[in-house]
Amino acid sequence: MRTIDTEIIRNDDELISASDSNWAFMVHLSGLCVYVGLIGFNVLIPAVIYFLKRKESNFIAAHAKQALNLNLTFFVIILIALAIYRVLERVPLISAIAVFALAMVGILVIATHTLSSIKAMLRAKEKQSFQYLYSISFFK
């Protein structure tokens, strides 16, 4: 059984240092930047960290790709929801229903994104690999 108290842990034939774990944690934390008004940083930060650290640590690279996939997936979902809303808002009776339905979808998307990011941050701190369940694999 692995312990997470030690400074370095072996994970898939790679030594994971506390520094690597912190970088992976930050990658997932950056996904929540969008909720404090830092639009775009949820994709920019993981991309920058991936390109800077991909040769140093497979662990960081894997977490960065997962964060990128999740954040891009939710961006696509938001674009689709906005497009649907734009179409439905033109019909008077349907527009009120569409607003309510999209608000419910929005709450579900935000909750799923936040909880998934928190789970990934915890896995990164435990020096474990992680894969989001609900994301499109833009980067493999």
N, C-alpha and C positions, 0 to 999 in steps of 0.2 A: 504494500500500500504506500502511495506517495504521501509525503508530508509537504505542506506549503510553508512551513516555518523556516526552511533552509533558504539560503541565498540563491542557490542555483538548483534547478530541477531538470531532470531529463524528460523530454516530451518528444516522442516520435524521433528518436535518435538525434535530438538537438538539445543542447544545454540552454535552458531558459533562465536568464538572469532577472533580477528584480527590475533592472532598467528596461529590459524587453517587455516585461509584464506591464510596467508603467506606460510605455509607448502604446501598447495594445489597448490598455484601459482608456487612454486619451483619444484614441481613434474612435472608440465607441461613444465616449462622452461627447465628442464633437457632433455626433448626430443630433444631439439635443439643442445645439446652438440655434436652430431654426425657431425654437419656442421662445427665445429671448430676443428675437429680431435680427439675428445674424444670418439672414437668408443667404444660402449658397455655401456657407462655411461648413455645413454638414457634408458636403461633397468635396470641397476644396481641401480641407484639412486631411481627411483620409488619403486623398490622391497625393498630396505633397509628402505625407509620411511614407506612403507606399514607395514612391519614387526615390526618396532619400534612404530608406532603410531596407529595401527589398533584397539587396545583396548581403547585408549584414545578418539578417535574421529571417528565416522562413516563418517563424512564429508571428512576427510583426507583420510581414507581408500577407500572411493568411488572414489575420484579423483585419487588416486594412481593406483587403478585397471584399471581405464579408460586409464591412461597414459601407463600402461604396455600393455594393449590390443592394443592400437594404435601403439606403437613402435614395438611390436612383429609382428603385421600385416604388417607393412611396411618392416620389416626385411624379412618376408616370401615372400613378393612381389619382393624384390630385389633379393633374392635367385632364385626365379622362372625366373625372367628376365635374370639373368646371365646364368642359365641353358639353356634357349632358345637361348641366344646368342652363347653359346659354340657349340650347335648343328648346328646353322645356319652359323657360321663363316667358316665351312668346305666347303660350297658351294660357289665358287668364285663370281658368279653374285648376289647371295642372301646376301652375307656378307655385302656389302655396304648398301643395303636396310635395313638389320637387324640393322646395327649400327645406321643409321638414325632413324629408328622406335624406337629402344630402348632408344636413346637419348631423343626423344620426350616423351616417357613414363617416363623416368627418371625426366625430367623437370616437368611433370605433378605430379608425385609422390612427388617430393620435395616441389612444390608449395602447394599441398593439405596438406601435413604433416605440413608445416610451418604455413599456415593460420589456420588450425584446432588447432594447439597448441596455437597460439596467442588467438584465440577465447576462448579456455578453460582457459587460464591464466586470461583473462578478467572476465570470469564467476567466477573463484575462488576468485578474488579480490572483486567481488561484493557479495561474500558469497552465491553463487547459485550453485546448482548441475549442472552437465554437462555430456552429453553422446555423444561420437564421433559417427558420422553417418557411417563412413567407417572403421570399425574395426571388427575383429573377436573377439568374447567373449571367450578368453582363461580363464579369471578369471571373475566369476560372483559375 
